[in-house]
Each structure stands twice: as C-alpha cells, then as structure tokens.
C-alpha cells in the first residue's frame, strides 16, 4: 500500500517536471518571437522574472522527484526485508510444526507399545 502511494507521488512529480519542461520550451519560443519583434525594458524584466520563477519551480520539482525516488528505494528495501522476515518466520513455524508432529507421533507410538505390552502380558503377572 505504501509503495503504491509513493509510486503515485513519484509519477505525479515526474509529470510535473515534464509539464514544466514543456512550458519552458513554449515560453522560450514566445520570448524569442517577442525579441525578434522588439521589446521594451519592462517586458524584458518581466520575461527575466518569469524565467527565474520558472527555474525555481523546475528545481523544486526536481527535488520533489528526487525525494520520492529515495522514498521508493527505501520502501522497496523495507519490502524486501519484510519478505525475508516472513520467509524466516514461515520456515520457523514449519520447524515447530514438524517438531510438534514428531512429538505427537512418539507419544502415539509409546501409547501403542504400552497397550501392546499390556495386552501381551499374562493375566495375574505383575506388571513391570
């Protein structure tokens, strides 16, 4: 469940990075077109501010992707450890069950041997 949630967050973060990259391309093309047509200093400052904000958003998106990738890797490691623990516990449970069954078989055999011994003893003979 945790791995699924992390995977979804990672996919969303990666999609956000892709959208930002696409937007960057579109904005750069608009900027180049406006530069060819001529811009006032105010427009140039607006573009500069826009690109700086976009660069900050892109960097934040990359950090978010890195964070979720690290969470993904850690969750996978926890999952592997949990699987190994489960396998170890299953083997231990099997051993305990085998030991219990062996003990039960020994008790049944002892009871069968005792019953056979008592049936085979002559009447009136003292029991050992």
C-alpha positions in Angstrom: 0.0 0.0 0.0 2.8 2.4 1.0 4.7 1.5 -2.2 1.7 2.3 -4.3 1.2 5.7 -2.7 4.9 6.5 -3.2 4.8 5.3 -6.8 1.8 7.6 -7.4 3.5 10.6 -5.8 6.7 9.9 -7.9 4.7 9.6 -11.1 2.9 12.9 -10.3 6.2 14.6 -9.6 7.8 13.3 -12.8 4.7 14.5 -14.7 5.1 17.9 -13.1 8.7 18.1 -14.2 7.7 17.1 -17.8 5.0 19.8 -17.9 7.4 22.4 -16.6 9.9 21.4 -19.3 7.3 21.7 -22.0 6.1 25.0 -20.7 9.7 26.2 -20.6 10.0 25.4 -24.3 6.8 27.2 -25.2 7.8 30.2 -23.2 11.3 30.3 -24.7 9.7 30.3 -28.2 7.4 33.2 -27.2 10.3 35.1 -25.8 12.4 34.6 -29.0 9.5 35.8 -31.1 9.0 38.9 -28.9 12.7 39.6 -29.0 12.6 39.5 -32.8 9.7 41.9 -32.8 11.4 44.1 -30.3 10.6 44.6 -26.6 10.6 47.3 -24.1 12.8 47.1 -21.0 9.7 46.4 -18.8 8.8 43.4 -21.0 12.4 42.2 -20.8 12.3 42.5 -17.0 9.0 40.6 -16.9 10.5 37.8 -19.0 13.5 37.7 -16.8 11.4 37.4 -13.7 9.2 34.8 -15.3 12.2 32.7 -16.3 13.7 32.9 -12.8 10.4 31.9 -11.2 10.1 29.0 -13.7 13.6 27.9 -13.0 12.9 27.9 -9.3 9.7 25.8 -9.8 11.6 23.4 -12.0 14.3 23.0 -9.4 11.7 22.4 -6.7 10.0 19.8 -8.9 13.4 18.0 -9.5 13.9 18.0 -5.7 10.5 16.5 -5.2 11.2 13.8 -7.8 14.5 13.0 -6.0 12.7 12.9 -2.7 10.1 10.4 -4.0 12.7 8.3 -5.7 14.5 8.0 -2.4 11.3 7.1 -0.7 10.6 4.5 -3.4 14.0 2.9 -2.9 13.6 2.8 0.9 10.1 1.4 0.7 11.5 -1.3 -1.7 14.2 -2.1 0.8 11.7 -2.4 3.6 9.5 -4.6 1.4 12.4 -7.0 0.7 13.3 -7.1 4.4 9.7 -7.8 5.3 9.6 -10.7 2.7 12.7 -12.2 4.1 11.4 -11.9 7.7 8.1 -13.6 6.5 10.0 -16.4 4.9 12.1 -16.9 8.0 9.0 -16.9 10.2 7.3 -19.4 7.9 10.3 -21.7 8.0 10.4 -21.4 11.8 6.7 -22.2 12.0 7.2 -25.2 9.8 10.0 -26.5 12.0 7.9 -26.0 15.1 5.0 -27.8 13.5 7.3 -30.7 12.4 8.7 -30.9 15.9 5.2 -31.0 17.4 4.1 -33.7 14.9 7.2 -35.8 15.7 6.5 -35.5 19.4 2.8 -36.5 18.8 3.9 -39.5 16.8 6.3 -40.5 19.5 3.6 -40.3 22.2 1.2 -42.3 20.0 3.9 -44.9 19.4 4.6 -45.1 23.1 0.9 -45.5 23.8 0.6 -48.2 21.2 3.7 -50.0 22.6 2.3 -49.8 26.1 -1.1 -51.1 25.0 0.6 -54.0 23.1 2.7 -54.8 26.1 -0.2 -54.9 28.5 -2.3 -57.0 26.1 0.6 -59.4 25.7 1.2 -59.8 29.5 -0.3 -63.0 31.1 -3.1 -62.3 33.5 -2.1 -62.3 37.1 1.5 -61.4 36.3 2.8 -58.3 37.9 3.4 -55.5 35.6 6.9 -54.3 35.3 
